[in-house]
Amino acid sequence: MKFKFCLILCLFLSVFSFSQADDTKNDVSFYLGTFDVIDKEGDDKSNLFGLEHKNPDLFRNTFLGKFSPISGGFITGNSSAYLYTGIEGQYGIGPLKILPSFSPGYYHKGEGKDLGSVLEFKSEIKIGFDLFENSQLGFSYSHISNNDWGDTNPGVDNQKITFSKNF
């Protein structure tokens, strides 16, 4: 419980420090969802809450598309936590955005599912829709796994609803 409180406090303090910077734009996403959506037994399925940050000034246009570094974390109802940093692509069709990402990160089991390793990899696809100026609503589906580098590799699939805001 103490770990969960400290993680939430650190994430919220980060958001406030990002939003106070006058010369830097920041994109902060809040998301809610389900951890281990495909759990057959149902004992590891849980809610999750998370925050993600990306700095629009760091976007890079490449021949493969537009890319940006991302960092974030989430906690589950079972006190599991995942902190990650990685890269996200951005492809747009009008107000619709398709955002694939890949992020290695640190996984803390808590009272939740044992994923076999503290080093886990998250692959995610997010579909977002521009709501207002500087705001976006999205749905994402992700898979977290250790690529068989751990003792076991059960993996988890997650789904989330995301609200993003540029500050």
Backbone bond lengths (Angstrom), bond angles and torsions (degrees), N, CA, C in turn:
res aa  C-N    CA-C-N  psi(-1)  N-CA   C-N-CA  omega(-1)  CA-C   N-CA-C  phi
1 M - - - 1.457 - - 1.529 110.54 -
2 K 1.337 116.29 -40.19 1.456 120.39 -179.70 1.535 110.69 -64.21
3 F 1.359 116.59 -40.22 1.459 121.43 177.83 1.530 110.39 -61.64
4 K 1.321 116.35 -42.72 1.472 122.09 -179.30 1.534 110.46 -62.40
5 F 1.321 117.31 -44.99 1.459 121.59 178.97 1.528 111.03 -62.41
6 C 1.341 116.70 -45.16 1.475 120.63 -179.69 1.526 111.19 -63.06
7 L 1.327 117.21 -39.69 1.464 120.75 179.40 1.526 110.79 -64.56
8 I 1.318 117.84 -46.48 1.466 121.02 179.27 1.527 110.42 -62.06
9 L 1.322 117.01 -44.01 1.459 121.03 179.52 1.526 111.40 -60.79
10 C 1.330 117.72 -45.52 1.473 120.84 179.51 1.523 111.50 -63.16
11 L 1.326 117.26 -41.77 1.457 120.23 -179.57 1.526 111.60 -65.11
12 F 1.328 117.96 -42.81 1.457 120.16 179.05 1.524 112.28 -68.08
13 L 1.325 117.76 -38.62 1.464 120.09 176.21 1.524 110.73 -63.17
14 S 1.334 117.09 -36.90 1.466 120.60 176.67 1.512 111.04 -62.00
15 V 1.329 116.70 -43.97 1.466 120.52 -179.42 1.517 110.37 -61.43
16 F 1.324 117.94 -44.80 1.461 120.33 -179.63 1.517 111.54 -65.99
17 S 1.334 117.73 -36.29 1.467 118.78 178.26 1.521 110.35 -70.10
18 F 1.339 118.85 -34.08 1.459 121.07 176.85 1.519 110.42 -65.35
19 S 1.323 116.71 -41.96 1.462 119.74 -174.36 1.524 112.59 -76.06
20 Q 1.331 119.05 -15.20 1.452 121.52 -179.31 1.524 113.35 -85.50
21 A 1.334 117.68 -17.37 1.464 120.45 -178.18 1.523 109.60 -69.58
22 D 1.349 116.88 123.49 1.453 120.94 -176.20 1.517 113.09 -78.83
23 D 1.335 117.71 -32.17 1.451 120.00 -173.25 1.530 113.77 -97.26
24 T 1.324 118.68 0.10 1.448 121.27 -176.86 1.521 110.26 -124.14
25 K 1.342 115.33 133.23 1.454 120.05 173.48 1.526 108.07 -87.21
26 N 1.317 116.85 144.90 1.450 121.35 178.11 1.506 109.75 -138.16
27 D 1.317 116.44 142.23 1.450 123.49 176.28 1.519 106.78 -109.68
28 V 1.321 116.87 113.84 1.452 122.35 -179.52 1.516 108.26 -114.03
29 S 1.338 115.81 131.44 1.459 121.85 178.86 1.518 109.69 -116.05
30 F 1.317 115.79 135.81 1.461 123.45 172.53 1.517 105.94 -109.67
31 Y 1.307 117.55 136.92 1.462 118.07 178.62 1.518 112.67 -141.61
32 L 1.326 114.31 150.61 1.461 124.57 175.82 1.518 107.24 -128.16
33 G 1.319 116.72 146.78 1.445 117.72 179.53 1.508 113.09 -174.10
34 T 1.328 114.24 -159.87 1.457 122.48 -178.59 1.521 109.35 -120.01
35 F 1.321 115.62 127.63 1.459 123.25 177.38 1.522 107.96 -91.89
36 D 1.314 117.98 132.61 1.462 125.03 179.01 1.526 111.44 62.15
37 V 1.303 114.87 56.43 1.466 123.79 -178.07 1.522 113.24 -55.66
38 I 1.332 118.31 -35.82 1.468 121.50 -173.51 1.530 111.78 -95.38
39 D 1.309 119.52 13.34 1.461 123.13 -179.21 1.527 109.87 -59.35
40 K 1.331 116.90 114.54 1.474 122.05 -176.65 1.529 112.50 -70.86
41 E 1.339 116.86 -38.50 1.465 120.36 -179.07 1.526 111.97 -78.80
42 G 1.329 117.02 -28.46 1.462 120.86 178.31 1.510 114.91 86.03
43 D 1.344 117.88 -2.45 1.461 118.86 -176.41 1.528 113.07 -82.85
44 D 1.335 118.54 -17.09 1.460 120.95 179.29 1.521 112.71 -105.27
45 K 1.318 117.52 -10.52 1.462 120.88 178.99 1.526 108.92 -64.62
46 S 1.332 115.81 136.44 1.457 119.94 -175.24 1.522 109.94 -156.04
47 N 1.317 116.51 164.46 1.460 120.97 171.75 1.519 108.91 -78.29
48 L 1.333 116.26 158.56 1.454 119.75 173.73 1.514 109.41 -139.18
49 F 1.344 114.61 152.77 1.456 122.65 176.98 1.518 107.28 -135.88
50 G 1.335 116.83 134.53 1.453 118.30 -178.62 1.509 114.33 -150.98
51 L 1.318 114.05 170.51 1.462 124.12 177.04 1.520 108.16 -131.44
52 E 1.324 115.36 146.09 1.456 120.55 176.91 1.518 108.93 -138.50
53 H 1.316 116.74 145.84 1.455 121.58 -179.15 1.523 110.16 -128.49
54 K 1.315 116.05 139.67 1.466 121.32 167.87 1.514 107.89 -143.91
55 N 1.310 115.67 145.05 1.452 121.83 -179.42 1.524 108.54 -101.13
56 P 1.349 117.97 110.82 1.465 120.57 -178.21 1.527 113.62 -59.11
57 D 1.332 118.32 -22.03 1.467 120.63 177.23 1.532 111.92 -68.68
58 L 1.341 117.07 -17.55 1.458 120.71 -178.29 1.529 113.03 -96.39
59 F 1.346 118.53 4.56 1.459 120.96 175.81 1.518 109.26 -59.76
60 R 1.320 116.62 141.30 1.454 122.33 176.86 1.518 108.85 -128.70
61 N 1.327 115.98 130.09 1.453 121.24 174.17 1.523 108.25 -87.57
62 T 1.329 116.71 126.89 1.453 122.91 177.83 1.519 108.39 -127.02
63 F 1.311 116.61 176.19 1.461 119.59 177.35 1.535 111.34 -68.74
64 L 1.341 117.87 -15.50 1.465 121.97 176.61 1.526 112.84 -93.70
65 G 1.327 118.38 -6.43 1.458 122.03 -178.93 1.515 111.73 130.30
66 K 1.323 115.01 -166.89 1.457 122.85 -177.75 1.534 108.77 -95.95
67 F 1.350 117.56 128.77 1.461 122.12 -176.92 1.521 111.28 -128.65
68 S 1.350 114.53 151.23 1.454 121.12 179.45 1.527 109.53 -146.22
69 P 1.344 117.69 146.84 1.462 119.34 171.82 1.532 109.74 -73.80
70 I 1.324 115.73 145.57 1.466 121.75 176.58 1.527 108.78 -129.18
71 S 1.307 115.91 154.87 1.462 121.41 172.22 1.515 107.67 -149.42
72 G 1.317 116.00 150.22 1.457 119.12 -178.61 1.504 111.94 -179.77
73 G 1.305 114.11 -166.30 1.450 120.60 179.19 1.505 110.94 -172.60
74 F 1.335 114.77 160.42 1.459 119.54 175.00 1.519 109.92 -143.35
75 I 1.326 114.61 159.82 1.456 122.06 173.14 1.520 107.55 -125.45
76 T 1.323 115.69 152.27 1.460 120.32 179.93 1.530 109.89 -109.88
77 G 1.296 115.83 171.00 1.460 121.42 176.11 1.516 112.58 -66.18
78 N 1.335 117.37 -16.24 1.467 122.55 177.97 1.530 112.12 -98.06
79 S 1.325 117.27 17.84 1.468 124.04 179.02 1.527 114.05 65.91
80 S 1.318 118.03 18.22 1.464 120.25 171.52 1.516 107.34 -79.37
81 A 1.333 116.69 152.85 1.463 120.48 179.51 1.522 108.99 -141.80
82 Y 1.324 115.61 148.15 1.461 121.88 177.21 1.517 108.11 -137.41
83 L 1.332 117.33 121.38 1.465 123.91 176.87 1.517 107.14 -112.84
84 Y 1.331 117.33 131.35 1.454 119.91 -172.81 1.521 112.54 -142.65
85 T 1.326 114.30 161.60 1.448 122.15 170.56 1.522 106.90 -148.24
86 G 1.322 116.24 141.78 1.456 119.18 -176.01 1.512 111.88 -170.16
87 I 1.328 114.80 -147.61 1.463 121.22 -176.01 1.527 109.69 -134.47
88 E 1.343 114.76 144.72 1.463 121.09 -179.45 1.520 109.34 -130.05
89 G 1.314 116.45 134.55 1.456 122.33 173.97 1.514 109.71 -92.03
90 Q 1.322 117.01 157.52 1.462 120.20 178.58 1.526 109.09 -137.88
91 Y 1.318 114.27 122.89 1.454 121.86 178.39 1.521 107.21 -128.26
92 G 1.318 117.65 128.97 1.458 120.90 -175.41 1.513 113.29 -118.81
93 I 1.326 113.98 144.54 1.455 122.68 172.22 1.526 104.71 -130.28
94 G 1.322 116.69 88.34 1.463 120.81 -174.00 1.521 109.71 64.95
95 P 1.348 116.88 -129.58 1.475 119.49 -179.67 1.533 113.01 -79.19
96 L 1.327 117.86 -6.86 1.457 122.40 -179.70 1.525 110.06 -89.25
97 K 1.340 117.06 132.50 1.465 122.45 179.01 1.523 109.13 -120.76
98 I 1.329 115.33 138.14 1.455 122.20 173.20 1.518 106.18 -113.93
99 L 1.349 116.04 122.59 1.465 121.79 -169.86 1.534 111.16 -127.93
100 P 1.339 118.49 88.08 1.464 119.23 173.80 1.528 110.01 -80.64
101 S 1.337 116.85 148.20 1.464 119.36 179.01 1.523 111.37 -147.28
102 F 1.324 114.51 160.02 1.461 122.53 174.77 1.526 107.42 -138.96
103 S 1.355 116.10 129.58 1.465 120.39 -175.69 1.518 111.55 -145.01
104 P 1.325 118.33 116.06 1.462 119.55 168.11 1.526 108.81 -76.01
105 G 1.337 116.41 153.98 1.452 117.79 -179.61 1.514 113.61 -165.83
106 Y 1.327 113.81 178.20 1.465 123.79 -179.53 1.527 108.72 -99.24
107 Y 1.341 116.67 127.96 1.464 121.96 179.23 1.519 109.98 -113.28
108 H 1.332 115.76 129.08 1.468 122.79 175.18 1.526 107.32 -111.21
109 K 1.321 117.61 120.40 1.464 122.88 -174.10 1.529 113.46 -64.23
110 G 1.315 118.40 -40.21 1.468 120.33 -174.62 1.515 110.06 57.41
111 E 1.331 117.05 -131.71 1.465 122.57 176.73 1.530 110.98 -98.18
112 G 1.334 116.60 9.42 1.465 121.39 -174.96 1.513 113.92 -96.90
113 K 1.307 114.76 -155.05 1.452 123.33 -173.46 1.531 111.95 -71.97
114 D 1.327 115.80 136.97 1.462 121.90 175.06 1.525 107.65 -83.38
115 L 1.340 116.48 113.97 1.465 120.36 -179.38 1.528 112.26 -92.18
116 G 1.331 118.43 1.82 1.451 121.87 173.08 1.511 116.41 93.15
117 S 1.331 118.08 -11.76 1.457 120.57 -177.57 1.532 109.08 -161.43
118 V 1.316 117.37 158.36 1.462 120.06 173.36 1.524 110.16 -83.39
119 L 1.350 117.55 -23.88 1.463 121.82 175.96 1.522 108.46 -91.91
120 E 1.334 115.46 115.88 1.460 121.89 -179.86 1.525 108.99 -129.71
121 F 1.322 116.52 156.97 1.463 122.78 -178.55 1.518 109.46 -119.91
122 K 1.335 116.28 131.82 1.466 121.62 -179.21 1.527 109.20 -111.16
123 S 1.327 115.77 122.41 1.464 122.48 171.39 1.516 106.41 -109.21
124 E 1.330 116.61 132.77 1.464 119.45 -172.80 1.526 110.76 -142.76
125 I 1.315 114.78 146.80 1.459 121.16 170.28 1.529 107.13 -125.86
126 K 1.321 115.25 127.06 1.461 121.41 -178.13 1.526 108.21 -122.21
127 I 1.312 115.75 138.45 1.462 121.50 173.32 1.517 106.12 -116.26
128 G 1.324 115.99 120.61 1.458 121.31 -177.21 1.512 111.62 -120.30
129 F 1.299 114.89 155.26 1.461 121.80 179.21 1.520 108.87 -131.09
130 D 1.339 117.43 128.08 1.462 121.51 178.38 1.523 109.66 -67.28
131 L 1.339 116.08 121.43 1.468 121.15 178.94 1.517 110.73 -89.34
132 F 1.307 115.43 -63.57 1.457 123.86 -178.99 1.515 106.95 -129.43
133 E 1.316 116.42 -178.70 1.463 119.15 175.11 1.527 109.11 -61.06
134 N 1.319 116.37 124.99 1.467 123.62 177.99 1.527 115.04 68.67
135 S 1.346 119.18 18.92 1.463 121.94 178.16 1.525 109.54 -132.82
136 Q 1.336 115.90 145.06 1.450 120.69 -178.19 1.528 109.97 -144.96
137 L 1.322 116.53 143.14 1.452 123.40 175.29 1.515 107.22 -115.95
138 G 1.335 118.00 136.44 1.450 119.33 -176.03 1.513 113.53 -146.46
139 F 1.326 114.51 166.34 1.460 123.68 173.88 1.518 106.77 -125.49
140 S 1.326 117.30 136.83 1.461 119.43 179.18 1.526 111.05 -136.04
141 Y 1.303 113.29 155.38 1.455 122.32 176.27 1.531 106.62 -130.98
142 S 1.325 116.76 129.84 1.465 119.39 -178.13 1.521 111.04 -134.27
143 H 1.316 114.15 158.10 1.460 122.29 174.72 1.524 107.43 -126.76
144 I 1.331 116.00 130.74 1.465 121.58 177.53 1.522 107.90 -116.43
145 S 1.330 115.70 130.02 1.452 121.73 -175.68 1.530 109.06 -154.44
146 N 1.339 117.24 161.41 1.470 119.61 177.70 1.522 112.75 -104.41
147 N 1.328 118.37 11.20 1.463 123.07 175.99 1.536 111.98 59.07
148 D 1.336 116.11 33.58 1.470 122.93 -179.07 1.529 113.63 62.73
149 W 1.321 118.06 23.24 1.455 121.60 175.96 1.527 111.38 -87.33
150 G 1.320 117.70 -14.70 1.458 121.83 -178.70 1.512 112.04 -97.20
151 D 1.342 115.66 -175.97 1.461 121.54 178.23 1.527 110.72 -63.62
152 T 1.308 116.16 -41.65 1.464 123.18 175.17 1.525 107.23 -133.16
153 N 1.312 115.80 168.38 1.470 119.87 179.43 1.528 110.23 -144.99
154 P 1.356 117.12 69.77 1.461 117.93 -179.39 1.526 112.54 -73.14
155 G 1.322 118.06 -29.97 1.465 121.53 -178.18 1.523 111.88 65.84
156 V 1.314 116.25 159.47 1.462 122.33 175.68 1.525 109.08 -140.83
157 D 1.316 115.07 147.00 1.460 121.98 173.92 1.521 107.73 -112.52
158 N 1.325 115.74 136.75 1.459 121.40 -176.20 1.525 109.70 -129.48
159 Q 1.322 115.56 150.70 1.465 120.09 172.02 1.517 107.81 -129.37
160 K 1.362 115.53 145.24 1.458 119.91 -174.39 1.520 111.11 -144.58
161 I 1.310 114.82 151.27 1.465 123.20 168.10 1.522 105.61 -106.32
162 T 1.342 116.73 129.58 1.456 121.85 -173.16 1.517 111.98 -121.97
163 F 1.317 116.01 138.01 1.473 121.66 170.42 1.517 107.23 -117.64
164 S 1.342 117.15 123.30 1.462 122.55 -179.03 1.516 109.91 -115.55
165 K 1.323 115.52 143.20 1.459 121.53 -179.93 1.517 109.21 -139.87
166 N 1.315 116.77 134.39 1.460 122.59 173.99 1.522 108.78 -89.23
167 F 1.320 117.15 125.78 1.468 122.28 178.73 1.503 109.74 -108.18
